[in-house]
Amino acid sequence: MANTLARLQSLSQRFTKDRIGALLLLVLGACVTVTGTTYRIGTLNHMGAGFIPVTLGILLLGVGAAIGLTSAPPKPPSPSDPKPLPPEWRGWLCILGGVAAFVVLGEYGGMMPAIFASVFISAMGDRKNSVRDAALLALAMAIAGALIFSWGLHMQLPLFAWS
């Protein structure tokens, strides 16, 4: 039992957060690239269905390699190290709630209420944000979203739809 705990501690010292993140990006990038090559890639002028996935996969591989190569070597823990902070449950829940609000309100309320609610709820995940600041940010993002996606790109999602 003590031998197993020593091995786990040795592994946790070798694999820092940066190295784990780099490994995950490399695996994801490889999977996306391989999957993207099963579709027609095309050229820059006539892109096929696999062009964007292959490009994204290669970029993920590059970022993962850069993070892995530049990550600092792990340092052994010392008694003077500060205690790790507890998880930010408020931030996690607000971000997940913002995504859920966008899905529900995008379907039943339209793009403007969906963007406003999503940004407002997600912004409230930061303890330093006030309700006023979150509302102003949400309003600015809803207006920018309407200008870009509705009038600029002519997306099919209506601005308001009360169904």
C-alpha positions as YAML, in Angstrom:
chain: A
units: angstrom
residues:
- id: 1
  name: MET
  ca: [0.00, 0.00, 0.00]
- id: 2
  name: ALA
  ca: [2.78, 2.43, 0.92]
- id: 3
  name: ASN
  ca: [4.61, 1.49, -2.29]
- id: 4
  name: THR
  ca: [1.51, 2.32, -4.37]
- id: 5
  name: LEU
  ca: [1.11, 5.70, -2.66]
- id: 6
  name: ALA
  ca: [4.78, 6.48, -3.29]
- id: 7
  name: ARG
  ca: [4.32, 5.65, -6.99]
- id: 8
  name: LEU
  ca: [1.23, 7.86, -7.25]
- id: 9
  name: GLN
  ca: [3.06, 10.73, -5.56]
- id: 10
  name: SER
  ca: [5.99, 10.29, -7.96]
- id: 11
  name: LEU
  ca: [3.61, 10.37, -10.95]
- id: 12
  name: SER
  ca: [1.80, 13.47, -9.68]
- id: 13
  name: GLN
  ca: [5.15, 15.24, -9.32]
- id: 14
  name: ARG
  ca: [6.16, 14.41, -12.91]
- id: 15
  name: PHE
  ca: [2.83, 15.31, -14.53]
- id: 16
  name: THR
  ca: [2.03, 18.96, -13.87]
- id: 17
  name: LYS
  ca: [-1.15, 20.66, -15.03]
- id: 18
  name: ASP
  ca: [0.68, 22.04, -18.05]
- id: 19
  name: ARG
  ca: [1.92, 18.62, -19.11]
- id: 20
  name: ILE
  ca: [-1.49, 17.01, -18.66]
- id: 21
  name: GLY
  ca: [-3.11, 19.83, -20.65]
- id: 22
  name: ALA
  ca: [-0.49, 19.49, -23.38]
- id: 23
  name: LEU
  ca: [-1.09, 15.74, -23.56]
- id: 24
  name: LEU
  ca: [-4.85, 16.23, -23.83]
- id: 25
  name: LEU
  ca: [-4.41, 18.80, -26.61]
- id: 26
  name: LEU
  ca: [-2.08, 16.46, -28.49]
- id: 27
  name: VAL
  ca: [-4.53, 13.55, -28.23]
- id: 28
  name: LEU
  ca: [-7.50, 15.72, -29.24]
- id: 29
  name: GLY
  ca: [-5.54, 17.29, -32.11]
- id: 30
  name: ALA
  ca: [-4.48, 13.89, -33.41]
- id: 31
  name: CYS
  ca: [-8.02, 12.53, -33.25]
- id: 32
  name: VAL
  ca: [-9.51, 15.58, -34.99]
- id: 33
  name: THR
  ca: [-6.82, 15.50, -37.70]
- id: 34
  name: VAL
  ca: [-7.24, 11.80, -38.38]
- id: 35
  name: THR
  ca: [-11.04, 12.11, -38.46]
- id: 36
  name: GLY
  ca: [-10.85, 15.17, -40.73]
- id: 37
  name: THR
  ca: [-8.72, 13.32, -43.27]
- id: 38
  name: THR
  ca: [-11.56, 10.85, -43.84]
- id: 39
  name: TYR
  ca: [-13.46, 13.69, -45.58]
- id: 40
  name: ARG
  ca: [-12.53, 15.50, -48.76]
- id: 41
  name: ILE
  ca: [-10.08, 18.30, -47.86]
- id: 42
  name: GLY
  ca: [-10.12, 20.32, -51.10]
- id: 43
  name: THR
  ca: [-8.08, 23.48, -51.66]
- id: 44
  name: LEU
  ca: [-8.07, 26.98, -50.20]
- id: 45
  name: ASN
  ca: [-10.33, 28.15, -53.03]
- id: 46
  name: HIS
  ca: [-12.69, 25.17, -52.83]
- id: 47
  name: MET
  ca: [-12.61, 23.84, -49.29]
- id: 48
  name: GLY
  ca: [-14.03, 20.43, -48.63]
- id: 49
  name: ALA
  ca: [-15.74, 19.16, -45.51]
- id: 50
  name: GLY
  ca: [-12.44, 18.00, -44.01]
- id: 51
  name: PHE
  ca: [-10.50, 21.24, -44.46]
- id: 52
  name: ILE
  ca: [-11.51, 22.96, -41.21]
- id: 53
  name: PRO
  ca: [-11.20, 19.84, -39.00]
- id: 54
  name: VAL
  ca: [-7.72, 19.07, -40.36]
- id: 55
  name: THR
  ca: [-6.62, 22.68, -39.92]
- id: 56
  name: LEU
  ca: [-8.03, 22.79, -36.39]
- id: 57
  name: GLY
  ca: [-6.41, 19.46, -35.53]
- id: 58
  name: ILE
  ca: [-3.01, 20.66, -36.74]
- id: 59
  name: LEU
  ca: [-3.38, 23.86, -34.72]
- id: 60
  name: LEU
  ca: [-4.30, 21.84, -31.62]
- id: 61
  name: LEU
  ca: [-1.24, 19.65, -32.15]
- id: 62
  name: GLY
  ca: [0.94, 22.75, -32.43]
- id: 63
  name: VAL
  ca: [-0.48, 24.39, -29.31]
- id: 64
  name: GLY
  ca: [-0.19, 21.13, -27.36]
- id: 65
  name: ALA
  ca: [3.43, 20.71, -28.44]
- id: 66
  name: ALA
  ca: [4.24, 24.33, -27.54]
- id: 67
  name: ILE
  ca: [2.68, 24.00, -24.09]
- id: 68
  name: GLY
  ca: [4.42, 20.67, -23.48]
- id: 69
  name: LEU
  ca: [7.83, 21.94, -24.56]
- id: 70
  name: THR
  ca: [7.62, 25.19, -22.58]
- id: 71
  name: SER
  ca: [6.16, 23.75, -19.38]
- id: 72
  name: ALA
  ca: [8.37, 24.23, -16.34]
- id: 73
  name: PRO
  ca: [9.77, 21.15, -14.68]
- id: 74
  name: PRO
  ca: [7.82, 20.17, -11.58]
- id: 75
  name: LYS
  ca: [9.17, 21.31, -8.25]
- id: 76
  name: PRO
  ca: [8.92, 19.18, -5.15]
- id: 77
  name: PRO
  ca: [6.32, 20.37, -2.65]
- id: 78
  name: SER
  ca: [7.58, 22.17, 0.42]
- id: 79
  name: PRO
  ca: [5.83, 22.81, 3.74]
- id: 80
  name: SER
  ca: [5.87, 26.57, 3.09]
- id: 81
  name: ASP
  ca: [3.75, 26.25, -0.08]
- id: 82
  name: PRO
  ca: [0.33, 27.91, 0.23]
- id: 83
  name: LYS
  ca: [-2.65, 25.65, 0.64]
- id: 84
  name: PRO
  ca: [-4.52, 25.10, -2.66]
- id: 85
  name: LEU
  ca: [-7.69, 27.13, -3.06]
- id: 86
  name: PRO
  ca: [-11.03, 25.32, -3.06]
- id: 87
  name: PRO
  ca: [-12.84, 24.94, -6.40]
- id: 88
  name: GLU
  ca: [-14.80, 27.96, -7.65]
- id: 89
  name: TRP
  ca: [-18.21, 26.30, -7.72]
- id: 90
  name: ARG
  ca: [-20.01, 29.61, -8.30]
- id: 91
  name: GLY
  ca: [-18.02, 30.24, -11.50]
- id: 92
  name: TRP
  ca: [-18.55, 26.69, -12.77]
- id: 93
  name: LEU
  ca: [-22.28, 26.75, -12.10]
- id: 94
  name: CYS
  ca: [-22.76, 30.20, -13.62]
- id: 95
  name: ILE
  ca: [-20.91, 29.29, -16.81]
- id: 96
  name: LEU
  ca: [-22.86, 26.04, -17.20]
- id: 97
  name: GLY
  ca: [-26.07, 27.95, -16.41]
- id: 98
  name: GLY
  ca: [-25.19, 30.53, -19.08]
- id: 99
  name: VAL
  ca: [-24.80, 27.79, -21.69]
- id: 100
  name: ALA
  ca: [-28.09, 26.19, -20.65]
- id: 101
  name: ALA
  ca: [-29.84, 29.58, -20.75]
- id: 102
  name: PHE
  ca: [-28.55, 30.19, -24.28]
- id: 103
  name: VAL
  ca: [-29.84, 26.83, -25.48]
- id: 104
  name: VAL
  ca: [-33.30, 27.26, -23.95]
- id: 105
  name: LEU
  ca: [-33.77, 30.95, -24.75]
- id: 106
  name: GLY
  ca: [-32.27, 30.57, -28.23]
- id: 107
  name: GLU
  ca: [-34.99, 28.04, -29.00]
- id: 108
  name: TYR
  ca: [-37.93, 29.80, -27.36]
- id: 109
  name: GLY
  ca: [-36.98, 33.47, -27.05]
- id: 110
  name: GLY
  ca: [-34.66, 34.31, -29.91]
- id: 111
  name: MET
  ca: [-31.07, 35.46, -30.20]
- id: 112
  name: MET
  ca: [-31.23, 38.71, -28.18]
- id: 113
  name: PRO
  ca: [-32.66, 37.20, -24.97]
- id: 114
  name: ALA
  ca: [-30.39, 34.18, -25.35]
- id: 115
  name: ILE
  ca: [-27.20, 36.25, -25.65]
- id: 116
  name: PHE
  ca: [-28.25, 38.64, -22.87]
- id: 117
  name: ALA
  ca: [-29.12, 35.87, -20.41]
- id: 118
  name: SER
  ca: [-26.08, 33.77, -21.28]
- id: 119
  name: VAL
  ca: [-23.60, 36.62, -20.82]
- id: 120
  name: PHE
  ca: [-25.35, 37.97, -17.71]
- id: 121
  name: ILE
  ca: [-25.45, 34.59, -15.95]
- id: 122
  name: SER
  ca: [-21.87, 33.75, -16.92]
- id: 123
  name: ALA
  ca: [-20.61, 37.17, -15.81]
- id: 124
  name: MET
  ca: [-22.17, 36.66, -12.39]
- id: 125
  name: GLY
  ca: [-19.75, 33.75, -11.90]
- id: 126
  name: ASP
  ca: [-17.03, 36.31, -11.16]
- id: 127
  name: ARG
  ca: [-17.32, 37.43, -7.53]
- id: 128
  name: LYS
  ca: [-15.91, 40.85, -8.44]
- id: 129
  name: ASN
  ca: [-18.74, 41.62, -10.92]
- id: 130
  name: SER
  ca: [-21.73, 43.60, -9.80]
- id: 131
  name: VAL
  ca: [-25.22, 43.07, -11.17]
- id: 132
  name: ARG
  ca: [-24.97, 46.43, -12.95]
- id: 133
  name: ASP
  ca: [-21.65, 45.55, -14.62]
- id: 134
  name: ALA
  ca: [-22.94, 42.13, -15.69]
- id: 135
  name: ALA
  ca: [-26.11, 43.70, -17.14]
- id: 136
  name: LEU
  ca: [-24.13, 46.33, -19.08]
- id: 137
  name: LEU
  ca: [-21.79, 43.68, -20.46]
- id: 138
  name: ALA
  ca: [-24.75, 41.48, -21.42]
- id: 139
  name: LEU
  ca: [-26.50, 44.39, -23.14]
- id: 140
  name: ALA
  ca: [-23.36, 45.32, -25.09]
- id: 141
  name: MET
  ca: [-22.81, 41.71, -26.18]
- id: 142
  name: ALA
  ca: [-26.48, 41.30, -27.19]
- id: 143
  name: ILE
  ca: [-26.29, 44.43, -29.36]
- id: 144
  name: ALA
  ca: [-22.96, 43.33, -30.86]
- id: 145
  name: GLY
  ca: [-24.39, 39.85, -31.48]
- id: 146
  name: ALA
  ca: [-27.42, 41.30, -33.25]
- id: 147
  name: LEU
  ca: [-25.26, 43.52, -35.44]
- id: 148
  name: ILE
  ca: [-22.79, 40.79, -36.34]
- id: 149
  name: PHE
  ca: [-24.93, 37.69, -36.63]
- id: 150
  name: SER
  ca: [-28.34, 38.97, -37.67]
- id: 151
  name: TRP
  ca: [-27.62, 41.97, -39.85]
- id: 152
  name: GLY
  ca: [-24.01, 41.23, -40.86]
- id: 153
  name: LEU
  ca: [-24.09, 37.48, -41.45]
- id: 154
  name: HIS
  ca: [-27.88, 37.06, -41.96]
- id: 155
  name: MET
  ca: [-28.15, 34.08, -39.62]
- id: 156
  name: GLN
  ca: [-31.48, 32.27, -39.50]
- id: 157
  name: LEU
  ca: [-31.89, 32.61, -35.70]
- id: 158
  name: PRO
  ca: [-34.53, 35.35, -35.18]
- id: 159
  name: LEU
  ca: [-33.73, 38.27, -32.90]
- id: 160
  name: PHE
  ca: [-36.92, 37.73, -30.87]
- id: 161
  name: ALA
  ca: [-39.24, 34.71, -31.03]
- id: 162
  name: TRP
  ca: [-41.77, 34.25, -28.27]
- id: 163
  name: SER
  ca: [-42.97, 30.72, -28.94]
...
